[in-house]
Amino acid sequence: MINAVQGTIGANPAVVSAARAMSHFGEHALGWVGIAAAGWLVDKPRRRQWAGVAVGAVGAHAASIVIKRVVRRPRPNDPSVQVNVSTPSKLSFPSSHATSTAAAAVLLGRLTGLPLPAVLVPPMVLSRVVLGVHYPSDVLAGSALGAASAAALLGTEKRLASRRARKHDH
């Protein structure tokens, strides 16, 4: 599958350059933290939600790192796979980029009302395979973990808001 992706769209230098840019943006969830910080600065009424985007992306990223260290699956290592970006770790499962992107996309989508998971997750997931640093199962598992992490955060926020409302009513 990696060879098929790299042999088709991954053969285009512009695609590889875009994938590298996405890789740098997503490293350690920092791009998502930057977007959340910008939102926090300009959208004062919804600062809590913007902070939630940062917390959700970083928390999901941290969860993926823990799982990587437990699973210890090595990155693709086949002479036919071209690795097009450096990575901070030799471990691949799950993809931390896919995890933090899915979490951020769900939370940003909820905040903006836009279908951001459908727009943001596929390019990041595909970029990790184009770059030769993940198996398809790595990015699929990362996407699921990120979405689940975001759902857990949203559920927690809802419960806390309900408690605050009950306290306020009493």
N, C-alpha and C positions, 0 to 999 in steps of 0.2 A: 504494500500500500504506500509506504514512504517513497519507494522508487517510482511508482505511478504518479504521485503528486509532484515529486521533484522533476520527473521527466516531462511533465506537461506544463502546468503553470509555474512550477519552480525553475523552469529553464529560462524564464524571462528575467533579465537582470533587474528590471524595475520592480517586479514582484518581490525578489529577494531583498532589494533595498528597503521596500516598504515593510517587509516582514522583520528586518533588522530594526527598523525604527520602532515598530510595535514592541519588539523584544525589549528595547531600552526603556520605552515608556512603561511597560508592565513590570520591570524588574523590582522585586520586593514590594509591589503594589504602589510604588511611589507616584506614578502618573495619576492613579485614582485618588491618592491622598491630595495631590496638587489640585485636581479638579474640585474635590470636596472643600479644600481650603478656600479656593476662589469663590465657590458658592456660599460658603460660610461668611466670607467678607462682604459680599454684595447683597445677600438675601437674608437680612437680619431677622425677619419674622420666622424663617424656617431654619435657623441655625442648628437646632437640635437634629433635624433630619439630615442636614449636610454633614454634621459631625458623625451621624450614624453611617453615612456612606464610607467615610474614612475608617471608622471602627470596624465596619463590616468587611471591607476589603482587606484590611490588615489582619483581622481575626481569621478570616478564611485562609489567607496566605499562611498564617502561623499554623493553622490546622493541617494544611497540605504539607508543610515542612515536617511536622510530627509524623504524619503518615509515611512520608518518604523515608524517614529514618527507621521506621518499623519495617516497611516492605523491602527497602533496599534494592529496588529494581534498577539495574544499570541502564544508562541511556543507550540508544541504538549505537551499535559498534560493528558495522559491516562495511567492508571496503567499497561497496556499491552505494552507500549512503554518504552524501556530501554534507558535512557539518558546516553551516554557514554563519555561525555566531558562537561566541564563547559563553560558557555557563558557569555560575558560581559553585555548582555541585555536579557530581557524576551520577546522581540519582534522578530517575525520571517519573516515577509513579507516586502520586498524580502530578499533573502539570500545575505548578503554582501560578503560572501566568493565566491558564484557563480558569483556575479556581478564583483568583482575585478578580478577574474580569467578569465572570458570571455573577459573583456577589455584588460587585459595583454596578453592573448593568441592571440587575433586579432592583437594587435600592435606588439607583438613579431613575429607572423607569417608573418606580412607584412615586418618587418625588416629582417628576416632570409630567407624568401621564403619557409618556411616549413609549413605544414598543422597543426599548433599548436592548433588551436581551437578544432579540432577533437581529438587531443591527450590529451590536458590538461583539457578541460572542463568536459567531462564525469566522470573522476575519482573524481574531486572535488565535482561535483553535487551529485554523488552517496554517497560520504563520509558523506555529511551532513544528508542524510536520514539514512544511516547506524548508525550514531551517535545519531539518534533520536531527533535532534534539529530543523529539518525542515520538512515541508510537501513538496510533489513533486511540488506543484504549487509555493512554495517559491523559489525553485532552478531554475525552468523554467523561472519564471519572472526575477529572478536575472541574469540569463544567457542572456536573451533578453535585459535587461537594460545595462548590461556590453557591449554587442556587439553594441548596439545603441550609447553608450557613446564613444566607440572607433571609430565608424564610424563618429560621430560628430567631434571628435578630428582630424581625418584624413582629413575630409572635410575642417576644419579650417586651418590645415597645408597647404593644397593644395591652398586655397585661398591666404594665406599669401605668399607662394612661388611665386604665380603668380604676386602678387603686387610687390614683391621684384624684380622679373625679369623685369617687366614693368618699374620700377624706374631705374634699371640698364641700360636698353636700351635707356632711355632718357637722 
